[in-house]
Amino acid sequence: MKANSITHSFGLAIAMIALSLALVWAAKAGAVDGDLPTRISMVIAGLVIAFYGNAIPKMVLRSAQARAARRLAGWAFVLSGFVCAALWAMAPLDVAMPVSIAMIASTLVLVFGVCILTRLNARTD
């Protein structure tokens, strides 16, 4: 991983933490509604998942199977990130939390399964 991308990722993490802390402070001061800090933080987290999902297939790989697996992983993370962001923006909290956790968990299981199957198929070919 390049130092520049690590620096950008670190900066993004610091910005997310700072925004979350500012929103919590604003909620305690009474400037915003009680669940708004959670909603905004989780919408941003979903968008970050979609952003990094978009970056997954852009790595140059030699194997066609690896490129296909990365494309699937990218699509899966982009879609699940956008769905999670939409859930946290519009759904009630008691629906958004379990559904978004299940969505991200199922995406992880799907991607790990595809990666393992791709690796096994590459060894047998």
C-alpha positions as a Markdown table, in Angstrom:
| # | Residue | x | y | z |
|---|---|---|---|---|
| 1 | Met | 0.0 | 0.0 | 0.0 |
| 2 | Lys | 1.4 | 3.4 | -0.9 |
| 3 | Ala | 2.2 | 5.9 | 1.8 |
| 4 | Asn | -0.1 | 8.5 | 0.1 |
| 5 | Ser | -3.1 | 6.2 | 0.3 |
| 6 | Ile | -2.4 | 5.4 | 4.0 |
| 7 | Thr | -2.2 | 9.2 | 4.7 |
| 8 | His | -5.5 | 9.8 | 3.0 |
| 9 | Ser | -7.1 | 6.9 | 4.8 |
| 10 | Phe | -5.8 | 8.1 | 8.1 |
| 11 | Gly | -7.0 | 11.6 | 7.4 |
| 12 | Leu | -10.5 | 10.3 | 6.5 |
| 13 | Ala | -10.6 | 8.3 | 9.8 |
| 14 | Ile | -9.6 | 11.5 | 11.8 |
| 15 | Ala | -12.3 | 13.5 | 10.0 |
| 16 | Met | -15.0 | 10.8 | 10.7 |
| 17 | Ile | -14.0 | 10.7 | 14.4 |
| 18 | Ala | -14.0 | 14.5 | 14.6 |
| 19 | Leu | -17.4 | 14.8 | 13.0 |
| 20 | Ser | -18.8 | 12.2 | 15.3 |
| 21 | Leu | -17.5 | 13.9 | 18.3 |
| 22 | Ala | -18.8 | 17.3 | 17.2 |
| 23 | Leu | -22.2 | 15.8 | 16.5 |
| 24 | Val | -22.3 | 14.2 | 20.0 |
| 25 | Trp | -21.3 | 17.5 | 21.5 |
| 26 | Ala | -24.0 | 19.3 | 19.6 |
| 27 | Ala | -26.6 | 16.7 | 20.7 |
| 28 | Lys | -25.6 | 17.1 | 24.4 |
| 29 | Ala | -25.8 | 20.9 | 23.9 |
| 30 | Gly | -29.3 | 20.5 | 22.5 |
| 31 | Ala | -28.5 | 21.8 | 19.1 |
| 32 | Val | -29.5 | 18.6 | 17.2 |
| 33 | Asp | -31.9 | 15.8 | 17.8 |
| 34 | Gly | -30.7 | 12.8 | 19.9 |
| 35 | Asp | -30.4 | 10.2 | 17.2 |
| 36 | Leu | -29.0 | 12.5 | 14.5 |
| 37 | Pro | -25.3 | 12.0 | 15.5 |
| 38 | Thr | -25.7 | 8.2 | 15.2 |
| 39 | Arg | -27.5 | 8.5 | 11.8 |
| 40 | Ile | -25.0 | 10.9 | 10.3 |
| 41 | Ser | -22.0 | 8.8 | 11.5 |
| 42 | Met | -23.5 | 5.6 | 10.1 |
| 43 | Val | -24.4 | 7.2 | 6.8 |
| 44 | Ile | -20.8 | 8.4 | 6.4 |
| 45 | Ala | -19.6 | 4.9 | 7.4 |
| 46 | Gly | -21.8 | 3.3 | 4.7 |
| 47 | Leu | -20.5 | 5.8 | 2.1 |
| 48 | Val | -16.9 | 5.0 | 3.1 |
| 49 | Ile | -17.6 | 1.3 | 2.6 |
| 50 | Ala | -19.0 | 2.1 | -0.8 |
| 51 | Phe | -15.9 | 4.3 | -1.6 |
| 52 | Tyr | -13.5 | 1.6 | -0.7 |
| 53 | Gly | -15.6 | -1.0 | -2.5 |
| 54 | Asn | -15.2 | 1.2 | -5.6 |
| 55 | Ala | -11.4 | 1.1 | -5.2 |
| 56 | Ile | -11.2 | -2.7 | -4.8 |
| 57 | Pro | -11.3 | -3.7 | -8.5 |
| 58 | Lys | -9.0 | -1.0 | -9.7 |
| 59 | Met | -5.8 | -2.9 | -8.7 |
| 60 | Val | -3.9 | -4.3 | -11.6 |
| 61 | Leu | -3.8 | -8.1 | -11.4 |
| 62 | Arg | -2.5 | -10.7 | -13.8 |
| 63 | Ser | -5.1 | -13.4 | -13.2 |
| 64 | Ala | -8.5 | -13.2 | -14.9 |
| 65 | Gln | -10.0 | -15.1 | -12.0 |
| 66 | Ala | -8.6 | -12.6 | -9.5 |
| 67 | Arg | -9.9 | -9.7 | -11.5 |
| 68 | Ala | -13.3 | -11.2 | -11.6 |
| 69 | Ala | -13.3 | -11.9 | -7.9 |
| 70 | Arg | -12.2 | -8.3 | -7.2 |
| 71 | Arg | -15.0 | -6.9 | -9.5 |
| 72 | Leu | -17.6 | -8.9 | -7.6 |
| 73 | Ala | -16.2 | -7.8 | -4.3 |
| 74 | Gly | -16.2 | -4.2 | -5.4 |
| 75 | Trp | -19.8 | -4.3 | -6.6 |
| 76 | Ala | -20.9 | -6.1 | -3.4 |
| 77 | Phe | -19.3 | -3.5 | -1.1 |
| 78 | Val | -20.5 | -0.6 | -3.2 |
| 79 | Leu | -24.1 | -1.8 | -3.1 |
| 80 | Ser | -24.1 | -2.8 | 0.5 |
| 81 | Gly | -22.5 | 0.5 | 1.5 |
| 82 | Phe | -25.1 | 2.5 | -0.4 |
| 83 | Val | -28.0 | 0.4 | 1.0 |
| 84 | Cys | -26.6 | 0.8 | 4.6 |
| 85 | Ala | -26.3 | 4.5 | 4.1 |
| 86 | Ala | -29.8 | 4.7 | 2.8 |
| 87 | Leu | -31.1 | 2.6 | 5.7 |
| 88 | Trp | -29.5 | 4.8 | 8.3 |
| 89 | Ala | -30.7 | 7.9 | 6.6 |
| 90 | Met | -34.4 | 6.9 | 6.2 |
| 91 | Ala | -35.3 | 3.8 | 8.2 |
| 92 | Pro | -36.2 | 3.7 | 11.9 |
| 93 | Leu | -33.2 | 3.0 | 14.1 |
| 94 | Asp | -34.6 | -0.4 | 15.3 |
| 95 | Val | -34.7 | -1.5 | 11.6 |
| 96 | Ala | -31.6 | 0.2 | 10.4 |
| 97 | Met | -29.2 | -1.3 | 12.9 |
| 98 | Pro | -29.9 | -5.1 | 12.5 |
| 99 | Val | -30.5 | -4.9 | 8.7 |
| 100 | Ser | -27.3 | -2.9 | 8.1 |
| 101 | Ile | -25.3 | -5.3 | 10.3 |
| 102 | Ala | -26.8 | -8.3 | 8.4 |
| 103 | Met | -26.1 | -6.6 | 5.1 |
| 104 | Ile | -22.4 | -6.0 | 5.8 |
| 105 | Ala | -22.0 | -9.4 | 7.4 |
| 106 | Ser | -23.5 | -11.2 | 4.4 |
| 107 | Thr | -21.4 | -9.1 | 2.0 |
| 108 | Leu | -18.3 | -10.2 | 4.0 |
| 109 | Val | -19.3 | -13.8 | 3.9 |
| 110 | Leu | -20.0 | -13.6 | 0.1 |
| 111 | Val | -16.7 | -11.9 | -0.7 |
| 112 | Phe | -14.6 | -14.3 | 1.5 |
| 113 | Gly | -16.4 | -17.3 | 0.0 |
| 114 | Val | -15.8 | -16.1 | -3.6 |
| 115 | Cys | -12.1 | -15.4 | -2.7 |
| 116 | Ile | -11.6 | -18.8 | -1.2 |
| 117 | Leu | -13.3 | -20.5 | -4.2 |
| 118 | Thr | -11.3 | -18.5 | -6.6 |
| 119 | Arg | -8.1 | -19.4 | -4.8 |
| 120 | Leu | -9.0 | -23.1 | -4.8 |
| 121 | Asn | -9.9 | -23.0 | -8.5 |
| 122 | Ala | -6.6 | -21.3 | -9.3 |
| 123 | Arg | -4.7 | -24.1 | -7.6 |
| 124 | Thr | -6.4 | -26.8 | -9.5 |
| 125 | Asp | -6.0 | -25.2 | -12.9 |
